[in-house]
Amino acid sequence: MIRDEALGLPVRDALPALERALDEHGTAVLCAPPGTGKTTLVPLVLAERGARVVVAEPRRIAARAAARRMAWLLGEEVGGRVGFTVRGERVVSPRTAVEVVTTGVLLQRLQRDQELPGVDVVILDECHERHLDADTAAAFLLDVRQTLRPDLRLVAASATTDAEGWARLLGGAPVVEAAGVTHPVDVVWAPPAGPVRPPHGMLVDPALLRHVAAVVRRALAEHPGDVLCFLPGVGEIARVAGQLSGAGAEALQVHGRAPAAVQDAVLSPGRGRRVVLATSVAESSLTVPGVRVVVDSGLAREPRVDHARGLSALTTVRASRAAARQRAGRAGREAPGVVYRCWAEAEHVRLPRFPAPEIQVADLAAFALQVAAWGDPDASGLALLDPPPAGAMGVARSVLAAVGAVDTSGRVTDRGVRMSRLGLHPRLARALLDGAPRVGARRAAEVVALLSEEPPREYGDDLAGAWRAARRGTDAYGARWRQEARRLAGQLASAVGAPAPGAWPGAGSSRAGARAEESAPGDDGAVGVVTSLAFPERVARARGEGAFLMVSGTGAQLGEASRLRAAPWLAVAVADRPAHTASARVRLAAVIDEDTAREAAGRLLVAGDEVRWEDGDVVARSVERLGAVELTVRPLAGADPRLVRGALLEGLRREGPGLLRWSREAAELRHRLAFLHRELGAPWPDVADAALLERAGEWLEPELSRARRRADLGRIDAGEALRRLLPWAGGQAARLEELAPERIEVPSGSRIRVDYAGERPVLAVKLQEMFGLSRTPRVAGVPVLVHLLSPAGRPAAVTADLASFWRDGYRSVRAELRGRYPKHPWPEDPATAVATRRTNARR
């Protein structure tokens, strides 16, 4: 029997509508505010009706807590009618009717047996969080309902969610709403008094953390009850905890890595006042008894992937309004409460409505392997609230192909199926499968366990040192690491089969595995081998001063105090890119040698002749490279002329046509052609830089084919080459001098050069040489701009209408200049005067 305490939970009133929806439609969306009992009472009631229920939670801590709470409501221990399964831990029995699992465990079960035999109802709890595993599990379950198990009932449950979107996804499922707990929660806006830098990557301004600690102290002073404080990560929790000494309350730290004893203590009533410092794991599915006050930092951690650099990491972001609402609800679960929000009320409306769906921002390699193993490599046939981004899926499929998980068509291989059942990221699955024959199964499992959950910062950035620390350690991380290593060793034993593409020599052979234990490298070498297998594109060679270059082309930098700075090669396991830096910061890496680098990243190993434009000239060399890392370089004599030609063209594209020899005549020809193209269009060619470079192979032949270096380009007569672009075929080239003459004869008999460099052609001529001409000269129908010069050659007037100038402007110019130049003619009527190049004295 369910305890009376649970039967009074508000969600009970919604149960008839939920059961009716499941009976009639097979699917339902359950919206129930925090504290209503949706996580604990609903599965128990459905099980009482004879159903076997699987509840999927996004986190291990929530799965354990939900199972313990439900077992308590039945007056039992976990493992009876209520059990749970998380990675590395399973507590169930033949009597178990309600099993709480993580969404990752649910995915593994679906991959092993799509029909989920014996399961009647699956509840996807906290679906508003939009974790990738939860979205994937929902898509697979809907596929199962449609094709194999129409009787399988499915509930999407959450306190704050896009109910309409989930209802559409579930095929028009009814939305069942439960009334919330009536305890009010007051909101106190508590923004920092001074400026705070916005978060970047994993960095949070210490000023904000000091402010959060101050708000916690204020909350303790102003309100009774325990305080639940939300912070983005483990590091921030530790720093705030350190600032709360002497606050008069016990500080408990809750996160995904917290020891089970700490988790149990948080979920049990305290003897004195407590401050529970928690990540977003405490947003939902957990009722922390005694909490009356919430302090919300307003920050959260979400996964992000930098495809350009091949780096994946968590990043700090502003929490969504939905998350803020969930967090505030923690204060009102048992009694009226209050939430202190560490930001201004005006900022609240600018927060995102919901968290970013993980499918849109995360590394999709594991998702791509899941859908490939499901039989839908591009996920086009799956019901997803948000489709995976095409670019991210393309990168993910490349990773899977590189580790041998999919074939050239994107379909999962036998090796890929084994990898999908290991419960690991495909990179780590590859490292486990291929590393075991090389270093031994036990050590491969231990190193992969180390890579699957990043060790504490105090372990250092040397993976081999962290491995030794984990072996010695008696802390919570060491305990979890040992448990995961045992799990992986067991998984490996059942997964080993025939070698597959991409495996190390001898992979898949138990006899080879036994030999590997005897002949494997030492611990430092073993951790390097396994790490380089997991992250082959992050194999990096030293460049000096703690700087490295990954084979992917990304620069990396070690900390000043790192003991890895002297290493010639590294396999980088964890790296991020701090603000305003071009290089990644190495946070965890293993020392390797060149042979290991070559073997791990062998698909990136290429050798050949390289001819390219570098440092302003053609460089020809024979190169062996591992991705972006050059291993050996030798000068190359007699390079392939086609490669040289390509390098010269690249040089022209980078530095422009100025590399050629442009005489005055060549430059003027280019200006004339540009004028004709602008005024008349085709067939007169475009001679702008971009157009010339696009047709460089056309107008620079054969000179370009004979050139070998920059100096040879400088000897090419650009004017002669440019004439190849004239429209010879249609006969228009012969009209060049007619349409855009190089010189124009003026009334004095002089032939004056026309300047086509500006927007309009310019004829600069001494004023006296234009006497008697009333019509402005034209080129291609365009009046030239006449610059009338003084006898000394200085500009006296500018006109595009000579007749108007003689009539209106000449008089003032004459008055100004005739006294200065008395020997030159200054007639009263220039329109009828005789033009001359001479002075009066020489007539």
N, C-alpha and C positions, 0 to 999 in steps of 0.2 A: 504493500500500500504506500501511496505517496503521502508524505507528511502534510498535515493540514496547513502548515506554513506556506507550502508551495501552492496549494489549491486556492489560496487567496490572491495569487498574483494576477495583475490586470489582464495578461494575455489569455487567461482562461475564458473570458467572455468572447474572445475571437475564435476559439477552437471550433465551435460548430460550423462557422462559415469556412474555416480552413479545411475541415474534413469534407464538407460539401464540395468545395472547389476541387479537392483531390479526387473525390469520387466521380465528379462529373467531367473534369478536364484533365486530371492526371498531373497538372502543374499548378503552382500558385506562387504569388509574390506576397511575402509576409512583412509588413512594415510595423515595427513595434519599437517604441522608444526604449532607452536604456532602463534596466531595472524591472521590465514588465514580465520577464520569465521566458522570452522567446527561445533562448539558448538551452534552458534547463527543463522547463515544464512541457513544452511542445513535444520534444522527442519522447518523454516518458508517457505522455497521454497517448501518442500514436502507438507506442509499444504495448500499452495496456489493451489497445484494440486488436492486438495480435500481429502487428507489423514488426519486421526487423528493420531497424533504422540505423543508417550511417549518417553521422553529423560531421561535416568537413569544416575545419577551422583553419584560418590562414597561418596560425603560429602554434608552435609546440606548447608554449606556456599556456595559451588559451585552451588547447585541447586537453591538457592534463587537468587544468582548473575546472573546466566544464564537466569532465568525467567525475572528478572528486565531488563536485557539488551535487550532481545528479545521484551519485551513489549515496551520499549523505541524506538526500531527500527520500531515498528508499530505505534508509536505516541499514545500509550495507557498506562493505568495503569495495573499493574498485576491483573489478575482475569478476564480479558476480553478474547481475543483470545489466550492469553498466561497465564497460571497459574502454580502453583507449589504445591506440597504436600511433606512435610517432617514430621518426627515424631512429633506429637503434633501440627501441623500447616498445614492448607489446604486452599489455596486461588484459587478457580476455579469458573466457572459459566457454564451454559448450552452452552455458546458460545465458550468455550475453545476448541481450536483445537490442541494446543501444550501444553502438561503438562510435567513439569520437576519434577522428583521424585528422591529420593535416591534409591539406589539398594535395601536397606532393605524394603522400602515401596513397591517396585516392587515385591519382593519375597512374601510379605504378600498378595498382590493382586492375584498373581499366585496360592497361596495356597487356597484362597477363591474361585476363579473361574479360572480354568486353560485356558479357551478359551479366556480370555481378551476381552470380547464382546465390540465392538465399536472401538477397537484399530486396526489400519492398519499397522503402522510401529513402531518398538521399536529400539531406538538408544542407544547402550551401550557406553557411552562416557568415555574416559580416561581408556580404558580397559588395557593399558600397566601397570597400577599400580597393577594389579593382586590381588585386594581385594577379599576376600573369597565370600562375597555376590555377587560381580559382576560375578565371575566364576560360582557360583551356578545359578544365574539368567540366564546366557548364556546357561547352560546345560538344565535348565527347558524350556527355550524358544525353543531350538532346538527340545526337546522332543515334545512340543506342535505343532511345525510345522510339525513334522513327523507323528503325530498321530491324531491331532484334527484340526489344522488350517494351512494347506499348503499355504493358502493365506497370512498368517502373514509374513510381511517382516522384516528383521533383519539386522542392520548395527552395526559392531564393529568399533568404531572410536577412534583414538589416534594420538598423534604427534610422539611418539617413541614407537614402539611395534614390537613384533615378527609377522610380517605380514603373513609370510608363515605358521606359526603355527596356527594362527587364521583362515586363509583361509582353511586349511585342516579341522579344527574343524567345520567350517561352511559348510562342504560338497563340497569343491572345489570352494568356493566363489571367484569371481573376486576381485582383489586388485585395488582400485582406489586411485591414488596419486594426491595430489594437490601441486602446486608449493608454496614455502614458501615466506614470506615477504623478500624483498631484503635487509633490513637494516642489515648491518654487526655488529657483536659483537666481539670486541677485548678481548682476554684473558690475564689477568695479573696473574701470579703465585706468590702468597704471603704466603709462608710457615712461620711458627713461627721461630724466630731466635734461640730459646732455645729448650730444650727437653720438650715434652708434653706427659703425660701418656695417653695410649689409653683408650677409654671409656669402662666402665664395668657396665652392668645393666643400671641403670638410672644415673650413675655418669659420669660427664664430668669434665675434669681437668680445674680448674679455670684459669690456665695459658692460655688455648686455648680461653676461653671467653674474657679474657683481650686482647688477640691478635686480636680477631674478632672485638672488640670495637675499637681498634687502627686502624684496616684496614678500618672500616667505617669512622672514622675521616679522614683518608688519602684519601678515595674516595670522601668525601665531598670537600676536599681541591683541588683535582686534576681534578674533572669533574663536570659539571653543571647537573642539574636535580635531581629528587628524587632518593633515594637509597632504594633498596629492599634487606634485609638481611635475609638469611635462617638459622634457628637454629633448633635443634631437638625437643625442647619442651617448655612448658609454663615457667618452672623454668628458663631455660637458657635465654629466651626472657626477663624476668623480670630482671635478673642479668645484661645482656648487656645494657638494657634500663637505669639501674641505673648508668652505667659507661659513658653514653653519655650526661649527663647534661652539659650544656654550649657548646654543639657542634654546635650551630647555626642552628638547624633544629628541627622540631617537631617530637617526637618519637611516633609512633603508633604501638600497639601490636595486631597482627592478629593471631588467632588460632581458633580451633573449639568451644572454650568456650567464645570467645570474644562477648561482647554485640552487638546486631544488629546495634546500633547506630555507634559503632566503625567500624563494617564491612562496613556500608554505607559510612562513612567518607573516608575509604581507597579507595573505589571504585569510589569516586568522585574526581574531580580535586581539588588540594589543593591551598591555597592562598599563602603559602610560601614554603620553602624547607621542605621536609619530609624524615624521615627515617622510613620505614615500616619494623618492625621486625616480621617475620612470620615463622610458621612451614611449613611443606610440603603441607598444604592446599592451599598455593599460587603458587604451582608448575604449576597447570593447571587450565583451565576453568575460570580463572580470569585475566582480564587485569587491572592492576593498573595504572591509568593514571599518566603521568608525570615521570615514572620510566625510567631512562637512565643508571643506574648503579645497578648491582647485586653484593652483597658480599655473598659468599657461604662458610659456615663453613665446609661443606663436611660431615655433620652428619645427620642422620635420625633416627626415632624411628620406630621399627617394633615389632609386637607381638611375644612373645616366651612363650613356656609352658615347665615347668620342671615336667615331668610325675612322676619322682621318688619321688618328694616332694609334688606333687599336687598343685604347684604354677603356676599361669599365670600372666604375666606382660608384659609391654612394655620394650624393651631394646634398648640401643643406639648402632647404627651400622654405618659403613662407607656408605655413599650414593653411589648408583650405577652410572655407566657412563651415563645411560639413564636419571636418575634423574638430574645429573649435566648438561646434555644437555638441559633438560626441564627448569631448573632454569636459565641457561644462556640466554635462549630464551626470558625470561621476559624483559631483557634489550633492546631487539631490536624490540619490538612490534610496537613502534610508530616512532622511529628514530634510527640512529646508536647509539650503546651503548657499554658498557664495563662490563666484569665480573671479579671480583677479587676472585680467588680460594685460600682458606687458606690451601693449601697443595702443595707439590712439583710436578712439571711436571712429574718427574720420577715415582711418586706413581700412577699417573692417570691410566696408562695401567694395573695396578694390581687391580684396582677396579672391582667389579662384573659388568658384562655387563648390567643386568637388576636387579631390586629388587627381593628378594626372594619371590616366590609365597606364599601368606598367607596360602594356603592349606597345605603347607609343614612344616610350623613352628608354627602355631597357635593352640589354644584349639579348638577341632573340635566338641564339644558337641552341639553347636547350628547348625552346618552344619549337624551333624548326625540326629538331630531332623527334620531338613528341609527335608532331603532325605527320612527319614522314613515316614514322613507325605505325601511325594510325592508318596510313594509306592515302593521305591527302597532302602531298608535299608542299603545295602552295597555299594551303588552308582555304582555298576558294569555296569548298563545299561545306565549311563549318559555320555554324551560327555564332558569330562573335559580335559583341556590342560595338567594337572598333576593329577594323581590319588592320593587320600588321603593315607598317610602312614598307613600301616596295624596296627602298634602299637598304633598310636594316635587314630585311629578309634575304636580299642578295648577298650581303656580307655574311649572314649566318649560314647560308647554304655553301658559301666558299669555305668556311671553317669546317663544316661537316664533310665536304669533299676532301679537304686536306687530311682529315683524320681517318678517312676511309669509312665514314658512317653512311654515306649515300653514294650512289653511282652517278654516272655522267648525266642521267636523266632526272636526277634528284630523288630517286626511289631508295628507300632504306635497304642497306645490305645486311647480311647475316651478322656481320660485325656490329653494324649500327643497332640492330635489335638487342644484342648483348649489352652494348653501351647504354641503351635506353633503360635497361632494367637494373642498372647499378645505382640509380638514384643520385647521379652526379652530373655536373655540367659536362658536356661532351669533351671538353679539353681535359678535364680531370679523369674522365673515363678512359680516354686514350692513354693518358699517363699511367694509369693503373694497369691496363691490359698490356701495354707495350713495355712498361718499366719492369714488371715482375720478372720476365725472363732475363732481364739484364742485371737487376740488382737483388732479386729475390722477392718473393711474394710478401713476406712480412714487412720488409723495409719499404717496398713500394706502397703498401697500404698505409704505413705510418706517415710517409711523406705526403701522400695524397690527403690523408686526414688533416695534416698540418696546413695544406693549401686550401682545403674546403672551408675552414673557419680560421680566419686570420688570427695569429696568436697575439697576445697582449703586447703593447708597445714596449713594455719594459724588457721583453725578450730580445729586443734589438732587431736590426735589419738583416742580419746574417741568418739565413734559413737553417744552415747546419747548426749554428749556435742555438737557435730557437728549438730545433729538434732535440738537442741535448737537454735544454731547459725543460721542455715538456716531459721528457723521460724522467727527469729528476723531480719534477714539480708535484707538489701535493695540493696545488690550488684547484679551483673549479675548472679552469681551462684544461689542466692536465688530465683531470678525470674524464671530461668530455672527449678529449683527444684520444685517450686510450680506448674508450668505448667505441668511438667511430672507427678507429684503426681495426679493432676486432671485427666490427660489422663489415668493413670493406674486405678484410681478409676472407671472411666467409662468403661474401658476394663474389669475390674473385674466384674462389675455388669452384663455385657452381657455374661461373660464366666462361671459364677457360675452354677454348675449343681450337679449331684449326686456325693457323695464322691467316691474317687478312691483309689487304693492301695497306701499306703504311706502317706495318708492324716492324719491330726490330728483328734482326735475324734470329730465328729460333723461337719467335713468339708463339704461344699457344701450346708448346710442348711441355708436358710435366717433367720429362727427363731433362729438357733444357733448363726448366725452372730450378730443378735440383742442382744442376751444374752451376747455375747463376749464383746460388747461395754460396758456393765454394769459391768461384772465380770473380765475384762481383767486386767493384771498387769499394774503398772505405766509405765511411759515413758521409764525409764531405763530397766525395765523388758521386755517391748514390743520390744524395739530395739534388745535386746539380743535374744528373741524368734525368730524374723524374720531372724536375721543374722545367727543364728545357723541352721535354716531351709535351708538357701541358701548354707551354707558351713559346713555341718555336720562333714566332715572329718577334719575340722580345729578347732573344739572344742578343747580347750586346758586347761590343769590343771597346776597350779603354781608349780614350783620346787624351788622357792626361788631366791632372788636377781634379780627379774625382768625376770627370766627365766621360760619358760613354755614348756610343751610337748603336741603337738597336738595328737589327737587320730590316725592320719595317721602315727605317728612315727617321724614326723619332729619336731626338736627343734625350739623354737621361743624365741626371746629376745625383751624386751621393752626398749625404750630409758631411759636414766638416769632420765630425768625430767618428765617422764610419770606419770600421776595420776592413771594409771591402775595397777601399780606395786603391790598394796596390794590386788588385786582381786584374789579370789581363783580359779575362772574359767573365761575363755574368749571364745567368739566366734570371731575368727579372720576373718575379711573381706578382708583386703589387707595386703600382706606381700611380701617381696622380699629377696633375699639372697645376701648380699654384698660380694665383692671380699674377698677371703681368709678366709671365715668364714664357719663353719659347720651349724650354726643355721640361720633360717630366721629372718629377722628384721620385727617386727610388725609395720605397718604404720596406721592401722585402725582396731579397735576391739570394742566389746561390752561386758560388764560384764554380766555373767550369773551365775546361781547356778547349783548344781549337778543334780537336778531334770530336769532342762531344757536340760542339756547336755545329760542325759540318754534318754530323749524323742526324741531329735533331731537326735542323732546318734544311735538310738535304734538298727538299723540293725547290728551295730558293737559290741553290748553288748553280751558278752559270759561269762559263768561261768562253771567251771569244775576243775578237778584235773590236775595239771601241774607237770611233773617230767622232769627235764632237767639238763644238765651239766652247772654249773654256778660257777664262781670263783674257778675253779679247783676241784669241787666235785659234787656229785649228790645232787640236791635240790628238795625236794618234798613238794608241798604245794597246798592248795585249793585256787583258785584265781577267782575273778570276775573282768573282765576287759572291758573297753570301748576302743576297738581297742588296741592301744599301751599303754593306760593309765590304770594302775592297781588301781582298786577302793578298793577292800578288799583282804587281803592276810592272810591265816592261815596255820600253819605248818600241814603237812599231814603225819599221821602215817599209816603204812600198805599199802603203795602205790602198785598199780598194778605191779606185777613182770615184765610184758611185757613193761610197761612204764619205769621201772628202767633199764631194759636191753637196751632199746633204748637210754636212757641217758648215760649209760656206753659206748655204741658204739660211741655216739657223742663225749664223752670225749676222747676216743681213736683216733677218727678222728682228733680232734683238737690238741691233745698233742702228739700223736704218740705211737708206741708200747713200748716206754720207761716207760710207766706206769706199765708194768708187771715186774716180778722179773727175771732179766737176769743174771744167774750165768755164770761163765767162760765157763762151758761146753755148756750152752745154746747158748751163743754168738758164740762159735766155731762151733757148729752145724749149726747155721744160715749162717756163712761164708762158710762152706763146701757146703751147699745146693745152696748158691748163685753162687759158683764156678761151680758146676755141671750144673745149669741152664744156665749159661753164655756159657759154653763150649759144652754142649750136648743138651741143650734145653729140650723140653718135653720128658718124663713125669716128669722131675725134676722141682719142683715148683719154681715160682718167689717169692722171700722172701724180695723184697724191701718194704719199708714202705707202699707205696700206695697199692701194691698187698696184703700185709698182712692185711691191714685195710679193703680192699674190701672183703676179705674172713674171717674177724674176727668172724662172726657168725658161721663159719664152724670149724675152728681149735681151738677156745677157749671154745667150749662146752665140758662138762657141767659146767665147772667152772664159765663161764660168767653168766649163769642162776642163780647160787647160790650167786653171788656177789651183794652187796647192796650199796657200796660206794667205793671211791678211794682206801682206804686201802685194800679192798678185792682184787682189781686188782693187788696191789703190792704183794699179797701172791700167785698169780698164777705163777707156774713154767713154764716159757716160753719155756724151752727146751722140757719138757714133752708134752706140748701142740703142739709144732712145729712138733713133730714126727707124728702127725695125718695127716700132709700134705705129708708125704713120699708116693711114688707111690706103695702102698701095693697091689693094685688090680692086677697089671701086674707082680708082683714078683720082680720088680726092686729095691724095698726098701732093699732087702737082699744084694744088691751089693754096698751099701753105703760104707762099709769099704774097699771094693776092689777098687772102683773107686776114692774115696776121703778119704783115710785112715786118721785116727786121728794122728797116729804116723807111722814113717818109721824106720825100723831097719837098722843101718849103720854097716860097716865092724867091728867096735870095739865091736859089740854086743849090743850097746845102742839102745833104742827105742826113737827116737827124735820126738817131736811134730811138725807137719806141720802147718804153719801159712797161712790161706786162706783169710786173711782180705784184702790183697792188690790186685792189678791187676793180679799178678801171685803168685802161692803158693811159700812159702819161707821155706827152711830148714836151720835153724841156728845151726851149729854144730862145735865143735872144730876140727881144721885142722887135728890133729894127728889121729882122729877117722875115717878119710876118706881115710887113706893110703891104697893103693892097689885097690881102686875102680876107674876104668877108665870110666865107663858109668854113666852118670848123672841119678839119680832116676826120674821116671815119675809118674804122677797121672792123670788118665783119658787120657792118651796119651800125656800129657803136661809136658815138662821138668820142674822140680822145679828150683827155683833160689836158689842156695846154697850160704849161707853166711858162709864163713870159718872164724872161730874165733881163736883168740890167746889163749894160755893157761889161760890167765886171763879173757877170755870171751869177749874180745873186737873184733870188726870186723877187719879182716886182709885182706880179699879179697872177691869179689862177682863174681860168675860165673854160667853160665847155661851150661858150657861144661867143665867137669872135666878133660878129656883127654887133651884138649888144655891148661888148666891151669897147669897141672903137667909138660907139655912140655915147656911152655913159661913163665908162670907167677910165678911158685913156687920158682924159683931160687932167684928172688929179695926179695920175702917175707922171705925166709930162711935166706938170708944175713942180713935182718933187725932184725929178731926176735931171732935167735939162741943165740946171745950174751946176750940178755935180759932174755931169759929163757933157761939157759944151762942144766937144769935137764931134759928137755924134748927132745925126739928124733927128730932129723932133718936130716933124711937120704938123701943121694945124689940122690937116685932114689925112689921117693915116690910112683910111680905106682906099684912097686914090694915090697915095705916095708909092714911090718905087722902093721895093725892098732892097736891103744892102747888108753886106758883111763888113763894110769899110766905114771909116770916119769921114767927116766933111773935108778935113785937111788933105786927104789922099785922093779926092775926086779929080 
